[in-house]
Amino acid sequence: MSQKIRSLSVNEPLKSTQLDPKFKYEVAKEPGGEGLGYCFQCGKCTATCPIRRVESIYKPRQILRAALLGLREIVLSSDVIWLCATCFSCTERCPQGVKLADVMRAIRNIAVREGYIHPFFQAQGKMISEIGRIFEDDEFINEQRADLGLPPVPIVNLEEFKKILDSTKIKELLASKGSK
């Protein structure tokens, strides 16, 4: 990765004002987050995690522990919550039956509501709002599709698409603070 991923580690002593004891309950109320309190930090979730093999900074149990401790701002603003690939290998190995991928999704949902969106997803959202797709189409793509016997990529009606975007909070989210 070209950019250093910010971990959950805390470099300076925490102040009691930085802790949010209700954060774990907020995560647990979010769909998929109900398993947060059942994790007893055994580490089996990292044994087969493909992301952990590639990125040593990704430690799912550390993320859950920080959420349980109430480190709301640290968890939500961290880049590591966006690394989960939702492959569910952690869920298969967990002796407590914690669906870690679901808990990570719950944490990410809270992060998005709070305005923390990873720059990668902000860039995708920007492309979608500007051209209606994640990538630009050009004649070369349609020529390749024709060679394969596929129909051309249809042109997106941006006016209708912008109406949808205007009726949602997507524009506000794209302008949010993102990962700091």
Backbone as JSON Lines, residues from 0, in Angstrom:
{"i":0,"aa":"M","n":[0.84,-1.17,0.0],"ca":[0.0,0.0,0.0],"c":[0.89,1.24,0.0]}
{"i":1,"aa":"S","n":[0.48,2.22,-0.76],"ca":[1.29,3.42,-0.86],"c":[1.2,4.29,0.38]}
{"i":2,"aa":"Q","n":[0.1,4.21,1.08],"ca":[-0.12,5.02,2.26],"c":[0.01,4.16,3.5]}
{"i":3,"aa":"K","n":[0.58,4.71,4.55],"ca":[0.66,3.97,5.8],"c":[-0.71,3.93,6.45]}
{"i":4,"aa":"I","n":[-1.13,2.75,6.84],"ca":[-2.43,2.6,7.47],"c":[-2.28,2.93,8.95]}
{"i":5,"aa":"R","n":[-3.17,3.78,9.42],"ca":[-3.13,4.16,10.81],"c":[-3.73,3.06,11.66]}
{"i":6,"aa":"S","n":[-3.0,2.67,12.68],"ca":[-3.46,1.59,13.55],"c":[-4.33,2.15,14.66]}
{"i":7,"aa":"L","n":[-4.74,1.25,15.53],"ca":[-5.53,1.63,16.68],"c":[-4.67,1.96,17.88]}
{"i":8,"aa":"S","n":[-3.37,1.86,17.76],"ca":[-2.51,2.06,18.91],"c":[-2.62,3.5,19.42]}
{"i":9,"aa":"V","n":[-2.53,3.61,20.7],"ca":[-2.62,4.91,21.36],"c":[-1.21,5.31,21.79]}
{"i":10,"aa":"N","n":[-0.73,6.44,21.28],"ca":[0.64,6.86,21.54],"c":[0.8,7.69,22.81]}
{"i":11,"aa":"E","n":[-0.28,8.2,23.33],"ca":[-0.2,9.0,24.54],"c":[-1.27,8.52,25.51]}
{"i":12,"aa":"P","n":[-1.1,8.85,26.79],"ca":[-2.09,8.38,27.77],"c":[-3.49,8.89,27.45]}
{"i":13,"aa":"L","n":[-4.46,8.04,27.71],"ca":[-5.84,8.41,27.47],"c":[-6.37,9.23,28.63]}
{"i":14,"aa":"K","n":[-7.26,10.14,28.33],"ca":[-7.96,10.9,29.35],"c":[-9.35,10.3,29.48]}
{"i":15,"aa":"S","n":[-9.91,10.41,30.65],"ca":[-11.22,9.82,30.87],"c":[-12.28,10.44,29.96]}
{"i":16,"aa":"T","n":[-12.04,11.66,29.51],"ca":[-13.0,12.31,28.61],"c":[-12.98,11.69,27.21]}
{"i":17,"aa":"Q","n":[-11.93,10.94,26.89],"ca":[-11.84,10.28,25.58],"c":[-12.62,8.97,25.54]}
{"i":18,"aa":"L","n":[-13.03,8.48,26.68],"ca":[-13.73,7.2,26.75],"c":[-15.24,7.41,26.67]}
{"i":19,"aa":"D","n":[-15.88,6.55,25.92],"ca":[-17.33,6.59,25.8],"c":[-17.87,5.22,26.24]}
{"i":20,"aa":"P","n":[-18.27,5.1,27.5],"ca":[-18.71,3.79,28.0],"c":[-19.96,3.27,27.32]}
{"i":21,"aa":"K","n":[-20.69,4.1,26.6],"ca":[-21.91,3.68,25.92],"c":[-21.65,3.2,24.49]}
{"i":22,"aa":"F","n":[-20.41,3.36,24.03],"ca":[-20.08,3.0,22.64],"c":[-20.35,1.52,22.37]}
{"i":23,"aa":"K","n":[-19.98,0.65,23.29],"ca":[-20.18,-0.79,23.07],"c":[-21.67,-1.12,22.92]}
{"i":24,"aa":"Y","n":[-22.53,-0.39,23.64],"ca":[-23.96,-0.62,23.53],"c":[-24.49,-0.1,22.2]}
{"i":25,"aa":"E","n":[-23.91,0.99,21.73],"ca":[-24.31,1.53,20.43],"c":[-23.95,0.55,19.32]}
{"i":26,"aa":"V","n":[-22.77,-0.03,19.4],"ca":[-22.35,-1.03,18.41],"c":[-23.26,-2.25,18.49]}
{"i":27,"aa":"A","n":[-23.57,-2.68,19.71],"ca":[-24.41,-3.87,19.9],"c":[-25.83,-3.66,19.37]}
{"i":28,"aa":"K","n":[-26.32,-2.44,19.38],"ca":[-27.67,-2.15,18.87],"c":[-27.72,-2.11,17.34]}
{"i":29,"aa":"E","n":[-26.56,-1.87,16.75],"ca":[-26.48,-1.8,15.29],"c":[-26.66,-3.22,14.73]}
{"i":30,"aa":"P","n":[-27.43,-3.4,13.63],"ca":[-27.56,-4.75,13.05],"c":[-26.19,-5.37,12.76]}
{"i":31,"aa":"G","n":[-25.98,-6.55,13.3],"ca":[-24.71,-7.25,13.15],"c":[-23.75,-7.03,14.3]}
{"i":32,"aa":"G","n":[-23.96,-6.01,15.1],"ca":[-23.05,-5.68,16.18],"c":[-23.32,-6.39,17.49]}
{"i":33,"aa":"E","n":[-24.39,-7.18,17.54],"ca":[-24.77,-7.83,18.79],"c":[-23.73,-8.81,19.33]}
{"i":34,"aa":"G","n":[-22.83,-9.29,18.5],"ca":[-21.8,-10.23,18.95],"c":[-20.61,-9.58,19.63]}
{"i":35,"aa":"L","n":[-20.54,-8.28,19.66],"ca":[-19.37,-7.58,20.21],"c":[-19.03,-8.03,21.62]}
{"i":36,"aa":"G","n":[-19.99,-8.15,22.49],"ca":[-19.74,-8.49,23.89],"c":[-19.36,-9.94,24.12]}
{"i":37,"aa":"Y","n":[-19.49,-10.79,23.12],"ca":[-19.18,-12.2,23.3],"c":[-17.72,-12.55,22.99]}
{"i":38,"aa":"C","n":[-17.01,-11.66,22.4],"ca":[-15.6,-11.91,22.05],"c":[-14.76,-11.93,23.31]}
{"i":39,"aa":"F","n":[-14.02,-13.02,23.53],"ca":[-13.15,-13.06,24.7],"c":[-11.68,-13.02,24.32]}
{"i":40,"aa":"Q","n":[-11.38,-12.46,23.15],"ca":[-10.02,-12.13,22.73],"c":[-9.1,-13.35,22.58]}
{"i":41,"aa":"C","n":[-9.62,-14.46,22.11],"ca":[-8.79,-15.66,21.97],"c":[-7.81,-15.56,20.81]}
{"i":42,"aa":"G","n":[-8.14,-14.8,19.79],"ca":[-7.25,-14.61,18.64],"c":[-7.43,-15.6,17.51]}
{"i":43,"aa":"K","n":[-8.38,-16.52,17.62],"ca":[-8.59,-17.48,16.53],"c":[-9.05,-16.81,15.25]}
{"i":44,"aa":"C","n":[-9.66,-15.64,15.39],"ca":[-10.16,-14.92,14.21],"c":[-9.02,-14.5,13.29]}
{"i":45,"aa":"T","n":[-7.85,-14.31,13.83],"ca":[-6.73,-13.87,13.0],"c":[-5.99,-15.03,12.33]}
{"i":46,"aa":"A","n":[-6.28,-16.26,12.76],"ca":[-5.53,-17.41,12.25],"c":[-5.68,-17.61,10.75]}
{"i":47,"aa":"T","n":[-6.87,-17.43,10.22],"ca":[-7.08,-17.64,8.79],"c":[-7.46,-16.36,8.06]}
{"i":48,"aa":"C","n":[-7.3,-15.24,8.7],"ca":[-7.69,-13.97,8.09],"c":[-6.74,-13.61,6.93]}
{"i":49,"aa":"P","n":[-7.27,-13.51,5.71],"ca":[-6.41,-13.19,4.58],"c":[-5.86,-11.75,4.65]}
{"i":50,"aa":"I","n":[-6.6,-10.85,5.25],"ca":[-6.12,-9.48,5.39],"c":[-4.96,-9.43,6.36]}
{"i":51,"aa":"R","n":[-5.05,-10.16,7.44],"ca":[-3.98,-10.2,8.45],"c":[-2.68,-10.73,7.85]}
{"i":52,"aa":"R","n":[-2.79,-11.65,6.92],"ca":[-1.58,-12.18,6.27],"c":[-0.87,-11.11,5.45]}
{"i":53,"aa":"V","n":[-1.64,-10.22,4.85],"ca":[-1.08,-9.18,3.99],"c":[-0.72,-7.93,4.77]}
{"i":54,"aa":"E","n":[-1.55,-7.57,5.71],"ca":[-1.38,-6.32,6.46],"c":[-1.31,-6.65,7.95]}
{"i":55,"aa":"S","n":[-0.1,-6.66,8.5],"ca":[0.1,-7.08,9.89],"c":[-0.57,-6.16,10.9]}
{"i":56,"aa":"I","n":[-0.92,-4.97,10.5],"ca":[-1.54,-4.02,11.42],"c":[-3.0,-4.36,11.7]}
{"i":57,"aa":"Y","n":[-3.61,-5.2,10.86],"ca":[-5.02,-5.57,11.03],"c":[-5.13,-6.63,12.11]}
{"i":58,"aa":"K","n":[-5.71,-6.24,13.23],"ca":[-5.9,-7.14,14.37],"c":[-7.36,-7.03,14.81]}
{"i":59,"aa":"P","n":[-8.2,-7.92,14.31],"ca":[-9.64,-7.82,14.61],"c":[-9.95,-7.78,16.1]}
{"i":60,"aa":"R","n":[-9.27,-8.59,16.87],"ca":[-9.58,-8.61,18.31],"c":[-9.2,-7.3,18.98]}
{"i":61,"aa":"Q","n":[-8.17,-6.63,18.47],"ca":[-7.79,-5.32,19.01],"c":[-8.87,-4.28,18.72]}
{"i":62,"aa":"I","n":[-9.48,-4.37,17.57],"ca":[-10.56,-3.45,17.21],"c":[-11.75,-3.66,18.14]}
{"i":63,"aa":"L","n":[-12.13,-4.93,18.34],"ca":[-13.25,-5.23,19.23],"c":[-12.94,-4.81,20.66]}
{"i":64,"aa":"R","n":[-11.72,-5.03,21.09],"ca":[-11.32,-4.65,22.46],"c":[-11.43,-3.13,22.63]}
{"i":65,"aa":"A","n":[-10.95,-2.39,21.66],"ca":[-11.02,-0.92,21.73],"c":[-12.47,-0.45,21.76]}
{"i":66,"aa":"A","n":[-13.34,-1.12,20.99],"ca":[-14.76,-0.76,21.0],"c":[-15.38,-1.07,22.36]}
{"i":67,"aa":"L","n":[-15.02,-2.2,22.94],"ca":[-15.54,-2.56,24.27],"c":[-15.07,-1.58,25.34]}
{"i":68,"aa":"L","n":[-13.85,-1.08,25.2],"ca":[-13.31,-0.13,26.18],"c":[-13.89,1.27,26.03]}
{"i":69,"aa":"G","n":[-14.57,1.52,24.91],"ca":[-15.19,2.82,24.7],"c":[-14.3,3.82,23.99]}
{"i":70,"aa":"L","n":[-13.33,3.34,23.24],"ca":[-12.42,4.22,22.49],"c":[-13.07,4.62,21.17]}
{"i":71,"aa":"R","n":[-14.2,5.24,21.27],"ca":[-15.04,5.59,20.13],"c":[-14.28,6.33,19.02]}
{"i":72,"aa":"E","n":[-13.71,7.45,19.34],"ca":[-13.04,8.29,18.34],"c":[-11.87,7.55,17.69]}
{"i":73,"aa":"I","n":[-11.13,6.81,18.48],"ca":[-9.97,6.07,17.95],"c":[-10.44,4.98,17.0]}
{"i":74,"aa":"V","n":[-11.48,4.26,17.38],"ca":[-12.0,3.17,16.54],"c":[-12.6,3.72,15.25]}
{"i":75,"aa":"L","n":[-13.48,4.7,15.36],"ca":[-14.2,5.2,14.19],"c":[-13.3,5.93,13.2]}
{"i":76,"aa":"S","n":[-12.24,6.57,13.68],"ca":[-11.36,7.32,12.77],"c":[-10.2,6.49,12.25]}
{"i":77,"aa":"S","n":[-10.09,5.25,12.69],"ca":[-8.98,4.4,12.27],"c":[-9.21,3.82,10.87]}
{"i":78,"aa":"D","n":[-8.14,3.67,10.15],"ca":[-8.22,3.07,8.81],"c":[-8.46,1.56,8.86]}
{"i":79,"aa":"V","n":[-8.07,0.92,9.96],"ca":[-8.12,-0.54,10.0],"c":[-9.54,-1.1,9.98]}
{"i":80,"aa":"I","n":[-10.53,-0.32,10.38],"ca":[-11.9,-0.86,10.36],"c":[-12.39,-1.09,8.94]}
{"i":81,"aa":"W","n":[-11.73,-0.48,7.97],"ca":[-12.13,-0.62,6.57],"c":[-11.43,-1.78,5.87]}
{"i":82,"aa":"L","n":[-10.55,-2.49,6.56],"ca":[-9.77,-3.55,5.93],"c":[-10.49,-4.9,5.86]}
{"i":83,"aa":"C","n":[-11.48,-5.12,6.69],"ca":[-12.16,-6.41,6.72],"c":[-12.74,-6.73,5.34]}
{"i":84,"aa":"A","n":[-12.42,-7.9,4.82],"ca":[-12.86,-8.31,3.49],"c":[-14.17,-9.08,3.52]}
{"i":85,"aa":"T","n":[-14.76,-9.25,4.69],"ca":[-15.99,-10.02,4.9],"c":[-15.94,-11.39,4.23]}
{"i":86,"aa":"C","n":[-14.84,-12.08,4.46],"ca":[-14.68,-13.43,3.92],"c":[-15.29,-14.48,4.86]}
{"i":87,"aa":"F","n":[-15.57,-14.09,6.09],"ca":[-16.2,-14.91,7.12],"c":[-15.35,-16.08,7.61]}
{"i":88,"aa":"S","n":[-14.06,-16.1,7.3],"ca":[-13.2,-17.15,7.86],"c":[-13.08,-16.97,9.37]}
{"i":89,"aa":"C","n":[-13.14,-15.75,9.85],"ca":[-13.09,-15.49,11.29],"c":[-14.33,-16.05,11.98]}
{"i":90,"aa":"T","n":[-15.46,-15.93,11.34],"ca":[-16.71,-16.42,11.9],"c":[-16.69,-17.94,12.01]}
{"i":91,"aa":"E","n":[-16.1,-18.59,11.02],"ca":[-16.02,-20.04,11.03],"c":[-15.13,-20.56,12.14]}
{"i":92,"aa":"R","n":[-14.12,-19.8,12.52],"ca":[-13.16,-20.24,13.53],"c":[-13.52,-19.82,14.95]}
{"i":93,"aa":"C","n":[-14.38,-18.86,15.12],"ca":[-14.65,-18.3,16.45],"c":[-15.36,-19.31,17.35]}
{"i":94,"aa":"P","n":[-14.75,-19.66,18.49],"ca":[-15.4,-20.61,19.41],"c":[-16.64,-20.04,20.09]}
{"i":95,"aa":"Q","n":[-16.77,-18.73,20.12],"ca":[-17.93,-18.09,20.73],"c":[-19.03,-17.78,19.72]}
{"i":96,"aa":"G","n":[-18.76,-18.03,18.45],"ca":[-19.75,-17.77,17.41],"c":[-19.93,-16.3,17.08]}
{"i":97,"aa":"V","n":[-18.92,-15.49,17.4],"ca":[-18.99,-14.07,17.08],"c":[-18.85,-13.91,15.57]}
{"i":98,"aa":"K","n":[-19.77,-13.2,14.99],"ca":[-19.72,-12.94,13.55],"c":[-18.95,-11.63,13.36]}
{"i":99,"aa":"L","n":[-17.63,-11.78,13.35],"ca":[-16.76,-10.61,13.34],"c":[-16.98,-9.7,12.14]}
{"i":100,"aa":"A","n":[-17.19,-10.28,10.98],"ca":[-17.43,-9.46,9.78],"c":[-18.68,-8.6,9.96]}
{"i":101,"aa":"D","n":[-19.69,-9.14,10.62],"ca":[-20.91,-8.37,10.89],"c":[-20.65,-7.26,11.9]}
{"i":102,"aa":"V","n":[-19.85,-7.55,12.91],"ca":[-19.51,-6.53,13.9],"c":[-18.7,-5.41,13.24]}
{"i":103,"aa":"M","n":[-17.78,-5.78,12.36],"ca":[-16.98,-4.77,11.66],"c":[-17.88,-3.9,10.77]}
{"i":104,"aa":"R","n":[-18.87,-4.52,10.14],"ca":[-19.81,-3.75,9.32],"c":[-20.62,-2.78,10.19]}
{"i":105,"aa":"A","n":[-21.0,-3.24,11.37],"ca":[-21.75,-2.37,12.3],"c":[-20.89,-1.17,12.7]}
{"i":106,"aa":"I","n":[-19.62,-1.41,12.99],"ca":[-18.71,-0.32,13.35],"c":[-18.54,0.64,12.18]}
{"i":107,"aa":"R","n":[-18.39,0.1,10.97],"ca":[-18.24,0.96,9.79],"c":[-19.51,1.78,9.54]}
{"i":108,"aa":"N","n":[-20.68,1.19,9.79],"ca":[-21.93,1.94,9.62],"c":[-21.99,3.13,10.57]}
{"i":109,"aa":"I","n":[-21.57,2.91,11.79],"ca":[-21.53,4.02,12.75],"c":[-20.52,5.07,12.3]}
{"i":110,"aa":"A","n":[-19.37,4.6,11.82],"ca":[-18.33,5.53,11.34],"c":[-18.87,6.4,10.2]}
{"i":111,"aa":"V","n":[-19.59,5.82,9.28],"ca":[-20.14,6.58,8.16],"c":[-21.15,7.6,8.66]}
{"i":112,"aa":"R","n":[-22.01,7.2,9.57],"ca":[-22.98,8.15,10.13],"c":[-22.3,9.31,10.85]}
{"i":113,"aa":"E","n":[-21.13,9.03,11.43],"ca":[-20.38,10.07,12.14],"c":[-19.52,10.89,11.18]}
{"i":114,"aa":"G","n":[-19.48,10.5,9.91],"ca":[-18.73,11.27,8.92],"c":[-17.33,10.75,8.66]}
{"i":115,"aa":"Y","n":[-16.99,9.58,9.17],"ca":[-15.68,8.99,8.9],"c":[-15.81,7.98,7.77]}
{"i":116,"aa":"I","n":[-15.36,8.38,6.61],"ca":[-15.41,7.49,5.46],"c":[-13.99,7.39,4.92]}
{"i":117,"aa":"H","n":[-13.57,6.18,4.65],"ca":[-12.22,5.98,4.13],"c":[-12.1,6.69,2.78]}
{"i":118,"aa":"P","n":[-10.96,7.33,2.52],"ca":[-10.77,8.06,1.26],"c":[-11.05,7.22,0.0]}
{"i":119,"aa":"F","n":[-10.79,5.93,0.06],"ca":[-11.07,5.06,-1.08],"c":[-12.55,5.08,-1.42]}
{"i":120,"aa":"F","n":[-13.4,4.98,-0.42],"ca":[-14.84,4.97,-0.65],"c":[-15.35,6.37,-0.99]}
{"i":121,"aa":"Q","n":[-14.7,7.39,-0.46],"ca":[-15.06,8.76,-0.85],"c":[-14.77,8.96,-2.34]}
{"i":122,"aa":"A","n":[-13.65,8.45,-2.81],"ca":[-13.3,8.58,-4.24],"c":[-14.31,7.83,-5.11]}
{"i":123,"aa":"Q","n":[-14.71,6.64,-4.66],"ca":[-15.73,5.9,-5.41],"c":[-17.03,6.67,-5.46]}
{"i":124,"aa":"G","n":[-17.44,7.21,-4.32],"ca":[-18.68,7.98,-4.26],"c":[-18.62,9.2,-5.15]}
{"i":125,"aa":"K","n":[-17.47,9.84,-5.2],"ca":[-17.3,11.02,-6.04],"c":[-17.47,10.65,-7.52]}
{"i":126,"aa":"M","n":[-16.84,9.54,-7.92],"ca":[-16.97,9.09,-9.31],"c":[-18.43,8.76,-9.63]}
{"i":127,"aa":"I","n":[-19.1,8.09,-8.73],"ca":[-20.5,7.73,-8.96],"c":[-21.35,8.98,-9.09]}
{"i":128,"aa":"S","n":[-21.09,9.98,-8.23],"ca":[-21.91,11.19,-8.3],"c":[-21.61,12.03,-9.55]}
{"i":129,"aa":"E","n":[-20.4,11.91,-10.08],"ca":[-20.04,12.71,-11.25],"c":[-20.39,12.05,-12.58]}
{"i":130,"aa":"I","n":[-20.13,10.74,-12.69],"ca":[-20.36,10.08,-13.97],"c":[-21.33,8.91,-13.91]}
{"i":131,"aa":"G","n":[-21.82,8.6,-12.7],"ca":[-22.79,7.53,-12.55],"c":[-22.19,6.14,-12.49]}
{"i":132,"aa":"R","n":[-20.88,6.05,-12.46],"ca":[-20.17,4.77,-12.39],"c":[-18.9,4.93,-11.56]}
{"i":133,"aa":"I","n":[-18.3,3.8,-11.21],"ca":[-17.05,3.84,-10.46],"c":[-15.87,4.08,-11.39]}
{"i":134,"aa":"F","n":[-16.02,3.69,-12.65],"ca":[-14.95,3.92,-13.62],"c":[-15.55,4.53,-14.88]}
{"i":135,"aa":"E","n":[-14.73,5.25,-15.6],"ca":[-15.2,5.88,-16.83],"c":[-15.27,4.87,-17.96]}
{"i":136,"aa":"D","n":[-16.32,4.97,-18.74],"ca":[-16.46,4.14,-19.93],"c":[-15.85,4.88,-21.11]}
{"i":137,"aa":"D","n":[-15.33,4.13,-22.01],"ca":[-14.86,4.74,-23.25],"c":[-15.12,3.76,-24.39]}
{"i":138,"aa":"E","n":[-14.85,4.18,-25.59],"ca":[-15.1,3.34,-26.75],"c":[-14.3,2.04,-26.71]}
{"i":139,"aa":"F","n":[-13.11,2.09,-26.12],"ca":[-12.27,0.9,-26.05],"c":[-12.98,-0.23,-25.29]}
{"i":140,"aa":"I","n":[-13.63,0.12,-24.18],"ca":[-14.35,-0.89,-23.4],"c":[-15.48,-1.49,-24.22]}
{"i":141,"aa":"N","n":[-16.23,-0.65,-24.9],"ca":[-17.34,-1.16,-25.71],"c":[-16.84,-1.98,-26.89]}
{"i":142,"aa":"E","n":[-15.67,-1.63,-27.45],"ca":[-15.08,-2.44,-28.52],"c":[-14.71,-3.82,-27.98]}
{"i":143,"aa":"Q","n":[-14.12,-3.85,-26.78],"ca":[-13.77,-5.15,-26.17],"c":[-15.03,-5.97,-25.91]}
{"i":144,"aa":"R","n":[-16.07,-5.32,-25.41],"ca":[-17.32,-6.02,-25.14],"c":[-17.91,-6.57,-26.44]}
{"i":145,"aa":"A","n":[-17.84,-5.79,-27.51],"ca":[-18.37,-6.26,-28.8],"c":[-17.59,-7.47,-29.29]}
{"i":146,"aa":"D","n":[-16.26,-7.46,-29.11],"ca":[-15.43,-8.6,-29.51],"c":[-15.81,-9.87,-28.75]}
{"i":147,"aa":"L","n":[-16.3,-9.71,-27.53],"ca":[-16.7,-10.85,-26.71],"c":[-18.17,-11.21,-26.89]}
{"i":148,"aa":"G","n":[-18.85,-10.47,-27.76],"ca":[-20.26,-10.73,-28.0],"c":[-21.17,-10.15,-26.92]}
{"i":149,"aa":"L","n":[-20.69,-9.18,-26.19],"ca":[-21.48,-8.55,-25.13],"c":[-22.07,-7.24,-25.63]}
{"i":150,"aa":"P","n":[-23.2,-6.84,-25.08],"ca":[-23.8,-5.56,-25.49],"c":[-22.96,-4.4,-24.95]}
{"i":151,"aa":"P","n":[-23.06,-3.24,-25.58],"ca":[-22.31,-2.08,-25.07],"c":[-22.83,-1.65,-23.7]}
{"i":152,"aa":"V","n":[-21.96,-1.0,-22.95],"ca":[-22.35,-0.47,-21.64],"c":[-23.32,0.67,-21.88]}
{"i":153,"aa":"P","n":[-24.51,0.61,-21.26],"ca":[-25.48,1.68,-21.5],"c":[-25.04,3.0,-20.88]}
{"i":154,"aa":"I","n":[-25.49,4.07,-21.49],"ca":[-25.18,5.4,-20.98],"c":[-26.09,5.69,-19.8]}
{"i":155,"aa":"V","n":[-25.51,6.23,-18.73],"ca":[-26.26,6.55,-17.52],"c":[-26.96,7.89,-17.69]}
{"i":156,"aa":"N","n":[-28.23,7.93,-17.32],"ca":[-28.97,9.18,-17.33],"c":[-28.61,9.92,-16.04]}
{"i":157,"aa":"L","n":[-27.68,10.86,-16.14],"ca":[-27.17,11.55,-14.96],"c":[-28.21,12.42,-14.28]}
{"i":158,"aa":"E","n":[-29.17,12.95,-15.03],"ca":[-30.19,13.81,-14.42],"c":[-31.04,13.02,-13.42]}
{"i":159,"aa":"E","n":[-31.47,11.83,-13.82],"ca":[-32.24,10.99,-12.91],"c":[-31.37,10.52,-11.75]}
{"i":160,"aa":"F","n":[-30.14,10.21,-12.06],"ca":[-29.22,9.74,-11.03],"c":[-28.96,10.84,-10.0]}
{"i":161,"aa":"K","n":[-28.79,12.07,-10.45],"ca":[-28.55,13.19,-9.54],"c":[-29.75,13.46,-8.65]}
{"i":162,"aa":"K","n":[-30.96,13.2,-9.15],"ca":[-32.15,13.34,-8.32],"c":[-32.1,12.36,-7.15]}
{"i":163,"aa":"I","n":[-31.65,11.15,-7.44],"ca":[-31.52,10.14,-6.39],"c":[-30.47,10.59,-5.37]}
{"i":164,"aa":"L","n":[-29.33,11.06,-5.85],"ca":[-28.28,11.52,-4.96],"c":[-28.72,12.7,-4.12]}
{"i":165,"aa":"D","n":[-29.49,13.61,-4.73],"ca":[-29.98,14.78,-4.0],"c":[-30.97,14.4,-2.9]}
{"i":166,"aa":"S","n":[-31.71,13.33,-3.11],"ca":[-32.7,12.93,-2.11],"c":[-32.08,12.14,-0.96]}
{"i":167,"aa":"T","n":[-30.82,11.81,-1.06],"ca":[-30.12,11.08,0.01],"c":[-29.07,12.0,0.63]}
{"i":168,"aa":"K","n":[-28.35,11.47,1.61],"ca":[-27.31,12.25,2.28],"c":[-25.92,11.96,1.69]}
{"i":169,"aa":"I","n":[-25.88,11.39,0.52],"ca":[-24.61,10.99,-0.06],"c":[-23.68,12.18,-0.27]}
{"i":170,"aa":"K","n":[-24.2,13.28,-0.76],"ca":[-23.35,14.45,-1.0],"c":[-22.72,14.95,0.3]}
{"i":171,"aa":"E","n":[-23.51,14.97,1.37],"ca":[-22.97,15.4,2.66],"c":[-21.89,14.44,3.15]}
{"i":172,"aa":"L","n":[-22.13,13.13,2.94],"ca":[-21.15,12.14,3.38],"c":[-19.84,12.28,2.6]}
{"i":173,"aa":"L","n":[-19.96,12.55,1.3],"ca":[-18.76,12.69,0.49],"c":[-17.94,13.92,0.88]}
{"i":174,"aa":"A","n":[-18.61,14.92,1.42],"ca":[-17.93,16.13,1.86],"c":[-17.48,16.03,3.31]}
{"i":175,"aa":"S","n":[-17.72,14.88,3.96],"ca":[-17.38,14.74,5.38],"c":[-15.88,14.63,5.58]}
{"i":176,"aa":"K","n":[-15.5,14.55,6.84],"ca":[-14.1,14.6,7.22],"c":[-13.27,13.41,6.77]}
{"i":177,"aa":"G","n":[-13.87,12.25,6.56],"ca":[-13.12,11.07,6.16],"c":[-12.1,10.68,7.21]}
{"i":178,"aa":"S","n":[-11.23,9.73,6.91],"ca":[-10.19,9.33,7.84],"c":[-9.16,10.43,7.93]}
{"i":179,"aa":"K","n":[-8.86,10.82,9.14],"ca":[-7.93,11.93,9.36],"c":[-6.49,11.51,9.25]}
